[in-house]
């Protein structure tokens, strides 16, 4: 039985007065969560940085570019580590779900001195082909042939995977894929020095998934099955079937 559907069918219905009281109780919890979120954000900004001294070079549509040049004249760089390995026919559906939010955000991020770029280990031609298919406009570059993905723990060698000694999400573990998702943040100072300020992996990448936040407001929530890979339902946006019309809540008379 679908637990979510069962809860919907048997959900309590109360008077407006009692609903308002329950809503105010929840509002207090939401404000508590917001204050905690703000506190964690302050602690995140207070983290010490590590200087990036390696000269990473990427293949871009404009030619070879250094990590410094990816900042595009801004001080802050957000990187989506997009799971698209060499020879893959298409990018990871979950990473694509993340990327579907990017084009709308970019104009606003730029106003806050932030450049966002996707980076994958696939060669640039393979990235360009998939990017065109998906209709995205954001900048997406290739780290093919560099250590970038390995150094930031989102690509793994066959030897690491065979030993079950992959470093991901700040622990050593086994991992089923050669690529993994992540988001990393970099800062460049007036002298041109680059610093790695933050990286998040695993469920941390949900920061890019605004659609999830909207789902969380609804009665059925995310509606995901209780399985290890809860995003099993996600498809590339050009692979979804037409969403079915909502079933009528009225019973037909016979």
N, C-alpha and C positions, 0 to 999 in steps of 0.2 A: 504494500500500500504506500502511496505517496504521502509522507507525513505532512508536507506543506499543504497539500490539498485537503487532507483530513482536518488540519487546524483551521483552514479557511471555512470549511463547511460547518464546523462546530464552534465558530468564534463567538464570543459573548457580544451581545448588543445591549447597550445601556442608555440611559437618559442623557440629554445634553449636559445637565448639571454634573452628573457623575463622570461623563466623558471629559469635561473640562478639568475636573479634579485630577483624573488619571493623567491627562496630558500635562498638567503643571508638574506633577511628580516626575514624569519622564523628562520634562524640560530642565529640571534641576540636575538630573543625571547628564543630560546633553551638555549643559554649561560646565559641569565638572570635567567631562571629557574634553571640551574645548580648551579649558584652562590647562589641562594636562598636555594636550597637543601643543599649545603655545609654549609651555615650559620645555618640552622635549625639543621643539624647534630652536629655542634659545640655547639649549645644551648642544645641539647639533652644530650651531654656528660657532660655539665656543670650542669645539674640538681642535686640537693642534693639527697642523698641516704637515705633509711631507713634500719635500721638494722633488720635482720631476727633472732629473738630469739627463735621462736617455733621449736621444734625438729620434723620436718617432716620425716617420714619413708615411703619408697616405696617398693613395691614388684617388683623384677627384675628377669631376667633369672638366675642371679648369687646368688639370695637370697635377704634378706631384706637389703636395703641400705638407708642411710640417704641422705638428700639433699646435704650435704657436699661431700659425696662420689660420687654423680652424676657428679661432676666437672671432675672426672677422671684425677686428677693431674694438671688440668689447672686452671687459675684464673677466666675465664669468662664462664658463662653458659647461653646458649640460650634455652628457653623452648617453644616448640609448645604445646599450650593447645589444644589437639586434641579431638574433639567431638565424644566420644564413651562412652556411659553410660552403667551401668550394665544391662545386658540382651538384649542389642541391637544386632541385627543380623549382622550389618555391621556399619562401621564408616561413618561419614558425608561425602558426596561426595565432598563438597567444601574443607574440611580439608584434604581429600585424594588428591585433586588437589594440595594443598599446599605441602603435603608430597611427592608427585611425584618428587619434585625438590631437596629433601634433600640429597639423597645418592650421587649425583654428587657434592654437595657443601661441604660435610663433610671433605674430604681430604684437601681442601683449608682453611676451617675454622680452622682446627687443627693447621695449620701453623701460624695462628694469635692468638694462645692461647685461642681458643674458642671451647667448647664442646656443641654440639646440641643434645637435647633429647626431645622426645615426651612424654607427660604425659596425661593419661586419667583416668577417675574414674572407668572404667570397670575393673573387675578382670583380673589378668594377663593371665589366660588361654584363655579368650575371646579376649584379645589383640593379643596373639600369633596366634590364629586361623586366625584372619583377616589379620595380618601382613604376614603370610605365603601365604595366598591367593593372596595378592597384590605383593608379591615378593620383599618386601622392606628389606633392611639390617640395617637401622639406629636403634639406641637404642630407645626402647619404653617401658616405665614402668607404673605401676599402682599406683594410689593414693587412691585406694579403702580402705575405712575405716579411712582415714585421713581427716583433714580440709583443705588440700592444695588447692583443686579446689574452695572451698567456700571462703577461705581467699583471693584468687586472682580473685574472681568475674567472674568465668567461669562455675560454677555449682550453681543451685538455688533450694531451698527447695520448696515443693508443697505449703507451706503456703505463701512464698514470691510471688510466681507466682499467687496465688489466690488473693492476695491483690493488685497485679500490682505494687509491690514495689521492683523490682529487681534492684540491683545496677550493671549496666553494661555500659562500655564505659564512665565512670565518670559522669553518671546521673542516677537518679532513674526513672525507666520506667517499663512498662509491657513487657513481653518477651514470645514468643510462645513455647520455648523449655526449657528442664531442663538443657541443656548444651549449652555453647557458645564458639566461637573460640577466640583465643588470642595468643599473643607472649609476653613472659616475659624475662627479662634479670637480671642476678645476678652476683655479683663479690665477690671473696673470697680473703681476704688479707693474709699477711704472718703469722698472728696470728691465722688464721682459722676462723675469723669472716666473716659472710656472709651478704651481703647487696643486697637489691632489688633496682635496679637502674632505671628500666623502664618497662612499660607494654603498649601494644597497642592492641586495639580491633576494631571490626567493619571493615571498609575498611582499617584500619591500617595494617591488616594481609596480605594485598597485597604485602608487602615487600618480602614474600616468593614465590610469583607467578611470576616467571621470564617469563613464557609463555605469561602473560598479556602484559609485556613490549614489547615483539616481536609483538604481535597482534596490539599494539598501533602504530607501524611503518607502518602498511599496509593500503591501501586505504579503506577497509571496517572496519578497527578497530576491536573492540571486537564483533561487530555484535549482540549485546544483545538487547532484547526487553525492552521497557520502562515499566517495571513492578517492584514492590517492591523488589522481589528476582531476581536480574538480572543474577545470576549464575544458573538459572533454567536449562540451557543447559548442565551443567557439569554432567558427569557420572563418576563412577569408571572406571579406564582405561581398565578394562576387561569387561565393559558393553557397550562400544561404538559399534555401528554398523560400518562396514567398511565405511570409508569416501568416498562419491561419487566422481567420476571423475569430473573434471571441465567441465562444459557445453561448447560446442564449440561456439566460437563467430561468426562463419560463418553461414550464413543462407543456408539451403539446397535448391538447385534449383529444381523446380517442372516442 
